Amino acid sequence: LGLLELKTAGDNLIVARCESGLASSVAVRIDEARIEEIVGTIAGDDTIFIAVGGAKEQKSVLKKIWETFES
């Protein structure tokens, strides 16, 4: 799996914490899910920044990301 936690930061950013070394793989899976509210992702070693359009989109994206990793 790799994804450990999702937190919001302001209205336009979601920070995803991952197992060490897996952020790139998790980001690719998020990108492949083609969640239209996501503007872009940036992955480091264990953290991903996910940019969204605003607070309304942020809530929707949080739910959709978790659903992506449940399947």
DSSP file (Angstrom, degrees, kcal/mol; ACC not computed):
  #  RESIDUE AA STRUCTURE BP1 BP2  ACC     N-H-->O    O-->H-N    N-H-->O    O-->H-N    TCO  KAPPA ALPHA  PHI   PSI    X-CA   Y-CA   Z-CA
    1    1 A L              0   0    0      0, 0.0     3,-0.1     0, 0.0    69,-0.0   0.000 360.0 360.0 360.0 -69.6    0.0    0.0    0.0
    2    2 A G        +     0   0    0      1,-0.2    17,-2.2    16,-0.1     2,-0.4  -0.051 360.0 111.4  95.6 -34.0    2.5    2.7    1.1
    3    3 A L  E     +A   18   0A   0     15,-0.2    15,-0.2     1,-0.2    -1,-0.2  -0.649  32.1 165.3 -81.7 126.4    0.0    5.5    2.0
    4    4 A L  E     -     0   0A   0     13,-2.9     2,-0.3    -2,-0.4    14,-0.2   0.785  56.7  -0.3-107.2 -39.2   -0.1    6.2    5.7
    5    5 A E  E     -A   17   0A   0     12,-1.7    12,-2.7     2,-0.0     2,-0.4  -0.998  46.5-153.7-158.6 146.5   -1.9    9.5    6.2
    6    6 A L  E     +A   16   0A   0     -2,-0.3     2,-0.3    10,-0.2    10,-0.2  -0.997  20.8 173.3-124.8 130.7   -3.6   12.4    4.5
    7    7 A K  E     -A   15   0A   0      8,-2.3     8,-3.4    -2,-0.4     2,-0.2  -0.975  26.6-124.6-133.4 149.5   -3.7   15.9    6.1
    8    8 A T  E     -A   14   0A   0     -2,-0.3     2,-0.3     6,-0.2     6,-0.2  -0.637  16.3-168.7 -89.4 152.1   -4.9   19.2    4.7
    9    9 A A  E  >  -A   13   0A   0      4,-2.6     4,-0.6    -2,-0.2     3,-0.4  -0.855  64.3 -38.5-139.6 100.9   -2.8   22.3    4.6
   10   10 A G  T  4 S-     0   0    0     -2,-0.3    -1,-0.2     1,-0.2     3,-0.1  -0.368  95.7 -59.4  72.6-161.7   -4.7   25.4    3.8
   11   11 A D  T  4 S+     0   0    0      1,-0.1    47,-0.3    -3,-0.1    -1,-0.2   0.609 131.9  41.1 -92.9 -14.0   -7.5   25.2    1.3
   12   12 A N  T  4 S+     0   0    0     -3,-0.4    40,-2.3    41,-0.1     2,-0.4   0.335 100.7  71.9-119.6   6.5   -5.5   24.1   -1.7
   13   13 A L  E  <  -AB   9  51A   0     -4,-0.6    -4,-2.6    38,-0.2     2,-0.4  -0.978  45.7-171.7-134.4 138.3   -3.0   21.5   -0.4
   14   14 A I  E     -AB   8  50A   0     36,-2.1    36,-2.8    -2,-0.4     2,-0.6  -0.991  15.4-152.6-120.0 133.8   -3.2   17.9    0.8
   15   15 A V  E     -AB   7  49A   0     -8,-3.4    -8,-2.3    -2,-0.4     2,-0.5  -0.936   8.8-162.0-108.8 121.5   -0.1   16.4    2.3
   16   16 A A  E     -AB   6  48A   0     32,-2.7    32,-2.2    -2,-0.6     2,-0.4  -0.896   4.0-154.0-104.6 126.9    0.2   12.6    2.0
   17   17 A R  E     +AB   5  47A   0    -12,-2.7   -13,-2.9    -2,-0.5   -12,-1.7  -0.852  20.8 179.5 -99.3 136.3    2.6   10.8    4.3
   18   18 A C  E     -A    3   0A   0     28,-2.9   -15,-0.2    -2,-0.4     5,-0.1  -0.784  37.2 -79.3-129.3 168.3    4.0    7.5    3.0
   19   19 A E  S >  S-     0   0    0    -17,-2.2     3,-2.2    -2,-0.3     4,-0.3  -0.427  72.4 -77.1 -64.3 148.8    6.3    4.7    4.0
   20   20 A S  T 3  S+     0   0    0      1,-0.3    26,-0.2     2,-0.1    -1,-0.1  -0.221 116.9   9.3 -54.7 129.6    9.9    5.6    3.4
   21   21 A G  T 3  S+     0   0    0     24,-0.7    -1,-0.3    -3,-0.1     4,-0.2   0.397 108.0  90.2  84.5  -2.4   10.9    5.4   -0.2
   22   22 A L    <>  +     0   0    0     -3,-2.2     4,-2.5    23,-0.3     5,-0.2   0.407  49.3  98.4-108.6   2.7    7.4    4.9   -1.5
   23   23 A A  H  > S+     0   0    0     22,-1.9     4,-2.8    -4,-0.3     5,-0.2   0.894  84.3  51.4 -60.1 -40.7    6.1    8.4   -2.2
   24   24 A S  H  > S+     0   0    0     20,-0.4     4,-2.2    21,-0.2    -1,-0.2   0.923 111.6  47.0 -62.5 -43.5    6.9    8.3   -5.9
   25   25 A S  H  > S+     0   0    0     -4,-0.2     4,-1.9     2,-0.2    -1,-0.2   0.905 113.6  47.9 -64.4 -41.5    5.0    5.0   -6.3
   26   26 A V  H  X S+     0   0    0     -4,-2.5     4,-2.3     2,-0.2    -2,-0.2   0.912 110.8  51.8 -65.4 -42.2    2.0    6.3   -4.3
   27   27 A A  H  X S+     0   0    0     -4,-2.8     4,-2.9    -5,-0.2    -2,-0.2   0.890 107.5  52.6 -62.4 -39.8    2.0    9.6   -6.4
   28   28 A V  H  X S+     0   0    0     -4,-2.2     4,-2.7     2,-0.2    -1,-0.2   0.917 109.4  49.3 -61.8 -42.4    2.0    7.6   -9.6
   29   29 A R  H  X S+     0   0    0     -4,-1.9     4,-1.1     2,-0.2    -2,-0.2   0.905 111.7  48.7 -64.3 -40.3   -1.0    5.6   -8.4
   30   30 A I  H ><>S+     0   0    0     -4,-2.3     5,-0.6     2,-0.2     3,-0.5   0.935 112.8  47.9 -63.2 -45.8   -2.8    8.9   -7.5
   31   31 A D  H ><5S+     0   0    0     -4,-2.9     3,-1.5     1,-0.2    -2,-0.2   0.897 108.6  54.0 -61.6 -41.0   -2.0   10.4  -10.9
   32   32 A E  H 3<5S+     0   0    0     -4,-2.7    -1,-0.2     1,-0.3    -2,-0.2   0.740  96.2  67.1 -67.3 -22.2   -3.2    7.2  -12.6
   33   33 A A  T <<5S-     0   0    0     -4,-1.1    -1,-0.3    -3,-0.5    -2,-0.2   0.662  96.2-145.4 -70.7 -14.6   -6.5    7.5  -10.8
   34   34 A R  T < 5 -     0   0    0     -3,-1.5     2,-0.8    -4,-0.4    -3,-0.1   0.903  20.4-173.0  49.8  51.5   -7.1   10.7  -12.8
   35   35 A I    > < -     0   0    0     -5,-0.6     3,-2.1     1,-0.2    -1,-0.2  -0.669  15.3-149.5 -75.5 111.0   -9.0   12.5  -10.1
   36   36 A E  T 3  S+     0   0    0     -2,-0.8    -1,-0.2     1,-0.3    -2,-0.1   0.704  89.1  62.7 -64.7 -21.5  -10.1   15.6  -12.0
   37   37 A E  T 3  S+     0   0    0     20,-0.1    16,-0.9    15,-0.1     2,-0.5   0.636  82.9  96.2 -77.2 -12.4  -10.0   17.9   -8.9
   38   38 A I  E <   -C   52   0A   0     -3,-2.1    14,-0.2    14,-0.2     3,-0.1  -0.671  52.1-172.5 -82.2 126.5   -6.2   17.4   -8.5
   39   39 A V  E     -     0   0A   0     12,-2.9     2,-0.3    -2,-0.5    13,-0.2   0.844  64.3 -39.4 -83.1 -38.6   -4.1   20.1  -10.2
   40   40 A G  E     -C   51   0A   0     11,-1.1    11,-2.7     2,-0.0     2,-0.3  -0.970  48.8-130.8-177.7 166.3   -0.8   18.3   -9.6
   41   41 A T  E     -C   50   0A   0     -2,-0.3     2,-0.4     9,-0.2     9,-0.2  -0.967   7.5-166.0-132.2 149.0    1.4   16.3   -7.3
   42   42 A I  E     -C   49   0A   0      7,-2.2     7,-2.7    -2,-0.3     2,-0.4  -0.990  15.0-161.4-133.3 125.3    5.0   16.5   -6.1
   43   43 A A  E     +C   48   0A   0     -2,-0.4     5,-0.2     5,-0.2     2,-0.1  -0.877  14.1 172.3-113.5 139.8    6.6   13.5   -4.5
   44   44 A G        -     0   0    0      3,-2.9   -20,-0.4    -2,-0.4   -21,-0.1  -0.023  59.4 -65.1-108.7-140.4    9.7   13.3   -2.3
   45   45 A D  S    S-     0   0    0    -22,-0.1   -22,-1.9    -2,-0.1   -24,-0.7   0.921 124.5  -5.3 -80.4 -48.8   10.9   10.3   -0.3
   46   46 A D  S    S+     0   0    0    -26,-0.2   -28,-2.9   -25,-0.2     2,-0.4   0.216 123.4  69.4-132.6  14.0    8.0    9.8    2.1
   47   47 A T  E     -B   17   0A   0    -30,-0.2    -3,-2.9     2,-0.0     2,-0.4  -0.993  52.3-166.4-139.0 142.0    5.8   12.9    1.4
   48   48 A I  E     -BC  16  43A   0    -32,-2.2   -32,-2.7    -2,-0.4     2,-0.5  -0.996  11.0-150.5-127.0 133.1    3.6   14.0   -1.4
   49   49 A F  E     -BC  15  42A   0     -7,-2.7    -7,-2.2    -2,-0.4     2,-0.5  -0.906  15.1-166.7 -97.4 128.0    2.1   17.5   -1.9
   50   50 A I  E     -BC  14  41A   0    -36,-2.8   -36,-2.1    -2,-0.5     2,-0.4  -0.963   6.5-152.4-120.0 114.4   -1.2   17.3   -3.8
   51   51 A A  E     +BC  13  40A   0    -11,-2.7   -12,-2.9    -2,-0.5   -11,-1.1  -0.708  17.7 176.8 -90.6 135.2   -2.6   20.6   -5.1
   52   52 A V  E     - C   0  38A   0    -40,-2.3   -14,-0.2    -2,-0.4     3,-0.1  -0.842  40.5-106.9-130.7 168.7   -6.3   21.1   -5.5
   53   53 A G  S    S-     0   0    0    -16,-0.9     2,-0.3    -2,-0.3   -41,-0.1   0.792  81.9 -46.7 -69.5 -30.4   -8.5   23.9   -6.6
   54   54 A G  S  > S-     0   0    0    -17,-0.1     4,-2.2   -43,-0.1    -1,-0.1  -0.981  71.4 -59.9 177.4-175.2  -10.0   24.8   -3.2
   55   55 A A  H  > S+     0   0    0     -2,-0.3     4,-1.6     1,-0.2     5,-0.2   0.862 125.4  52.9 -60.3 -39.7  -11.6   23.7    0.0
   56   56 A K  H  > S+     0   0    0      1,-0.2     4,-1.2     2,-0.2    -1,-0.2   0.937 113.2  43.3 -62.9 -46.4  -14.6   22.1   -1.7
   57   57 A E  H  > S+     0   0    0      1,-0.2     4,-2.7     2,-0.2    -1,-0.2   0.840 105.7  65.2 -66.1 -33.8  -12.4   20.0   -4.0
   58   58 A Q  H  X S+     0   0    0     -4,-2.2     4,-2.4   -47,-0.3    -1,-0.2   0.914 101.3  47.5 -57.9 -47.2  -10.1   19.1   -1.1
   59   59 A K  H  X S+     0   0    0     -4,-1.6     4,-1.7     1,-0.2    -1,-0.2   0.908 113.4  48.5 -62.3 -42.9  -12.8   17.1    0.8
   60   60 A S  H  X S+     0   0    0     -4,-1.2     4,-2.3     1,-0.2    -2,-0.2   0.906 111.1  50.0 -63.5 -43.1  -13.7   15.3   -2.4
   61   61 A V  H  X S+     0   0    0     -4,-2.7     4,-2.8     2,-0.2     5,-0.2   0.897 105.7  56.3 -65.9 -41.4  -10.1   14.4   -3.2
   62   62 A L  H  X S+     0   0    0     -4,-2.4     4,-2.0     1,-0.2    -1,-0.2   0.940 111.3  44.3 -54.0 -48.3   -9.4   13.1    0.3
   63   63 A K  H  X S+     0   0    0     -4,-1.7     4,-2.3     1,-0.2    -2,-0.2   0.922 113.8  49.5 -63.2 -45.5  -12.2   10.7   -0.1
   64   64 A K  H  X S+     0   0    0     -4,-2.3     4,-2.0     2,-0.2    -1,-0.2   0.865 109.0  52.1 -66.2 -36.5  -11.3    9.6   -3.6
   65   65 A I  H  X S+     0   0    0     -4,-2.8     4,-1.5     2,-0.2    -1,-0.2   0.950 110.3  47.6 -65.1 -47.7   -7.6    9.0   -2.7
   66   66 A W  H  X S+     0   0    0     -4,-2.0     4,-1.0    -5,-0.2     3,-0.3   0.915 111.1  52.2 -59.5 -41.1   -8.6    6.8    0.2
   67   67 A E  H  X S+     0   0    0     -4,-2.3     4,-1.1     1,-0.2     3,-0.5   0.875 104.8  56.7 -60.9 -37.2  -11.0    4.9   -2.1
   68   68 A T  H  < S+     0   0    0     -4,-2.0    -1,-0.2     1,-0.2    -2,-0.2   0.863 110.9  42.9 -61.0 -36.8   -8.2    4.4   -4.7
   69   69 A F  H  < S+     0   0    0     -4,-1.5    -1,-0.2    -3,-0.3    -2,-0.2   0.555 103.6  65.6 -91.4  -7.6   -6.0    2.7   -2.1
   70   70 A E  H  <        0   0    0     -4,-1.0    -1,-0.2    -3,-0.5    -2,-0.2   0.790 360.0 360.0 -78.3 -28.2   -8.8    0.6   -0.6
   71   71 A S     <        0   0    0     -4,-1.1    -1,-0.2    -3,-0.2    -2,-0.1   0.476 360.0 360.0 -86.2 360.0   -9.2   -1.4   -3.8
